[in-house]
Amino acid sequence: MAFEIPKITYNGVIKEIPLGKESSPVIVGGGTSYPFYLFEGEMPHPPKIAMEVYDAPPEEWAQAAVEPFADVINDPAAWAQKCVSSHGADMVALQLASTDPNAQDNPGEYAVEVTKKVAAAVDVPLIVWGSGNLEKDIEVLKMIAEQCAEENLILGPVEEGSYKALGAAAIAYHHTIAAATPIDINLAKQLNILLGNLGVPDERIIVDPTVASLGYGLEYSYSVMERDRMAALTQEDERLQFPIVCNLAKEVWKVKEAKINQEEAPLLGDPAKRGVLLEAMTALMLLLAGGDILIMRHPDAVELVRGFVNDLTAN
């Protein structure tokens, strides 16, 4: 008697969301089974990698993360071009870290100027990510939404405290929302419901469940993402059937194991390889949990993860 692999029947499907310019969109989502379970369903759009670009030269980065971009780190537009042309990024994620009131507190006008330059420099979808300060993000992202109308940006993080203002701006100027909640499936569902009630179309919503680095709470993020996919696919919960974006690079590269040098911790080995492997392993775990978009930093980690995706999705 031939062996038959036990299979689950899925009744739900992850929504297909087009990102970027209408003339050449990048589509995410569309899965009809758990991640990479190609013996049970389809994964028509493999996960995409967005590479980070910062709006100002980053401070306190590990040397291993700075080196690949040392020639462009003072020019966000050139940095974005390098990510796409040299490292094959599917998207670019512009991190507006310098707008943080606790950092340089750069104004919205500065953020708009940088966003316009980066958008003009690349043809791939552009994610614009605020500093994480709620009030400043509302001010800055609303300004960007208006002055970069028709750029089809992905704006984040959009939280419970900012969804009305930023959701309305996204509707008015045709942008996509990255709905962010703090590692809780019920909060994620509720925010998706609120955005829908506000009038944000489903095809303009992706979700950010909040992620952590390997060794620093990754298991909590994994569990929430896994439950999200279970509810979306087996329980047909329509308010959880959205693609997931994982803003992981800044979480990985801020931990001590990625930043500490070899003199201070000789037993941890080569710091460059260590940081790359931490990022790659974190990304792989998030892919297996259901991530559709990975925001990454180091080109070597990107190459490792891309190889993994290619191997698992090869026919």
N, C-alpha and C positions, 0 to 999 in steps of 0.2 A: 504494500500500500504506500503510495507516494505521500511524502510529508507535505502538509499544507500549513503555511504560516498563519497563525491566528490574526485576524484583522478586525479593526474597529470600524463601524459605519459612522461617518460624520454627516450630520445634517446641516451644519453651518458652514460658512465660508468667510474668509477675511476680505473685507472690501478692497477693491482695486482703487488706488488713489494716484492720479497723475500729478506729478510735481514738475515745476519749472515752466518754461515757455510752452505755449500751446502748440507751437510749430514743431517742437522736438521734446515732448515730455518724457520723463523717466517715471515708469509706473512701478509702484510698490504694492505689496499685498497680493491678494488673489489666492492664497493657499487654501486647500481643501482638506488638509490633514495636519497633524502635528509637524513641527519643523523637521524637514529632511526625511519624513516617513513616506518616501516616494513609492513604497510597495502598497500604501493604503490610499494615497490621494495624489494631488498635483501641487507643484510649487512653480507656477508659471513665470514668476518674477523673482529670481534669486535675490537674497539680501544685497543691499547696496552699501558702499563705503563712502562716507563723507569725511574729507580731511579738514582739520582745523586750520583756520587763519585768524590771527589776533589783530585787533584794530590798532594796537600800539605794541612796540617791542615788549615781550613778556619779561617779567622779573622773576627771579628765583627758580628758573627752569633748570633741570638737570642738564649738564653739558651734552649728554648723549642726545637729548631732544632738540637742543639748539643747533648742533652741527649740521644736520641735513638742510637747514634753512638759513644758515649764517649769511649767505649772500643776498637774501631777500627779506630778512626779518624786519627791516625798517620800512618795507613797502608792501602793504597788504595786497595790492592788486598783483604785483609780481609774484608774491608768495602764492596767491590763489592760482595763477597761471602755472607755476611750477608743480603744484599739487596735481593739476589736471594733465599737463603735457608730459611731465617726467615720471609721475607716480600713478597715473591712471585713475585719479579720484572720480567716482561717479557723481559726486556732489561736493560742494564747498560749504563749510560751516564757519561763518564769521562770528567770532566771539567778541562781544562788545565789553570786554573786561575793564577797559579804561573809563567807562562811563560810571562805574561804581562810585557812589559818594564817599566810600571808605578807601578808595584808591585815588586815581587822578581826577575823578569827577568831571570828565570831559562832557561838554554839553551835547544836546540832541543834534545841533547843527553839525558838529564834528562827526557824529555817528552817521548822519545822512550822507555827508560828503564821502566818507570811507565806503559806505554801502554802495553808493552809486559807482564809485571807481571799481570796486570788486565785481559788481554785477556786469559792468561793461567789459571787464577783462576776461570773463569766462562765459561759456555757453551752457554749462551744466546748471542744474538747480542750485539755488543759493539759500541756505539756512542762515537766518540772522538771530543770534542768541543773545539775550540781554545779560546784564551783570548779576541778576538774582535779587537785586534790590527792588521790591515791588513798586514803590512810588516812582522811582527813576525809570524803571522798565516801561511803565505805562506811558510816561512822558516821551521817552525816546522811541519806543516801538510805534506809538501812534504817529509820531512825526515821520518816521521812516515809511510806514504804511501809506501815508498820504503822498509824500514826495517821491516815492518809488512806485507809484501806481503802475499797474500793467507789467511789473517785473515778475509777478507770480512768485513772490518770496514765501518762505516758510518761517513764520514768526514764533519765537518761543523765549522763555517759557511763559505760557499763558496759564495763570493759576486762578483759583476761586476768587481771589481778590481783584483780579484784573480782567476776567473773561468778558465782562460787559463792555468795557472800553475797547479792548483789543479785538474782541469778537466783532463788534460793530465796525471797527476800522478794517478788519479783514473782509467783511461783507462788502463794504463800500468800495474798496480798492483792489478786490480780487486777489487776496493772499490766502495762504493755508495756515492753519493754527496747529501748534504743537502743544497739546493740552497736558499740563504737568501737574502731577499729584505726588504726595510723599509716601511711596511704598505702601499703598493700600488699595485693594481692588474695588472696594465699595466707593471710595472717594473718586477713583478713576471713572467708574461708571456714572456717578453723580455729575461730575464735571462734563462728561460727554452729553448727558441729558440736558444740562443747563445750556450748553452751546447749541444743541439742537433746538431747544425752546426759543433761544435768542434769534434763531434763523440762519445759523452757520450751516451750509450744506454738508452732508456727510462726506462728499468727495473733497472737502477742504479741511478735514480733521485727521491728524495723526496723534498718537499719544506718547507721552513721556512718563513712564511709571516711576522714575528716579532709579538710578543704578549706582552700584558701589564697585570698588575694586576687589579683586581677588584678595582674600584675607582681611577685608574690611567691611563685611556685611553683604558680600555678594549673594550669600545663600538667601537672604531676605528678598532681595530683588528678584532672584531666580524664582523663588516660590510664588511671588505675586504675578510675575509674567506667566508662569506655568498655569496658574489658576485662571488668569485672563484667557489664555488660549483654550483651556478646557471648557470654560463657560461659553466662549464664542463658538467653538466648533461642535461640542457635544450637547450643549444646552440651548444652542441657537439664540444666545443673548445678543441682540442686534446692537446694543449700546456698548458692547465690548469687541465688536468685530472690526476694529481699526488697526492699521499697521502701527508698529511700535518703533520709536526712535530711541536710541541709547546713547546718551551724551557721556561716554565713558572715559575719554582720554584725560580730561582734567582731573577725574577721580583717581585714575591710576597713577599719573605722574606727580601727584602731590604727596603720595605716601612715602614714608621714610625709606623703604626698601628700594624705591625707584630713584631716590635722590642722593642717598648717602654714598660717599666715595669709598674706594677700596682701602685706603689707608685707615679709615675709621671702622670699616667692617670687612676685614680681609676674608673672613669665612663665607661671605655672601658672593664672592666671585666677581667677575668682570661687570662693572656697573652698567655699561652700555648694553650688554646682552641681557642683563637682569631686567632692566626697564622694558626692553623690547618684549621679552618673554612674559612679563607681567601684563603688559597691554594685550598681547596676542591671546594669552590664556583667558583673560577676562572677557575679551571679545568673543572667543569661541564658546564660552559658557553662556553668554547672552544670546548668541545665535541659537544654541540648542534650546534655550528657554522661549524663543519666539521673536527675537529682534529682527526687524526688517531693515533698519538703517542704523549703521554703526558710525558714530563720530569718533575718528581716530587721529593719532598724531604722528607716530614715527613710521616712515616708509617701510622699514624692515618688518614691522608688525603688520602693516597693511598687506605686504606681500605674503606673509605667512597665512593670514586669514583668508586672503583671496584664493590661495592654493587649496585651502581646506574646503571652501565653498565650491570651487570648481570640481574637486574630487568627489564631493558628496552629491553634486547635481549632474554629474556626467552620465550620459545614457549608456 
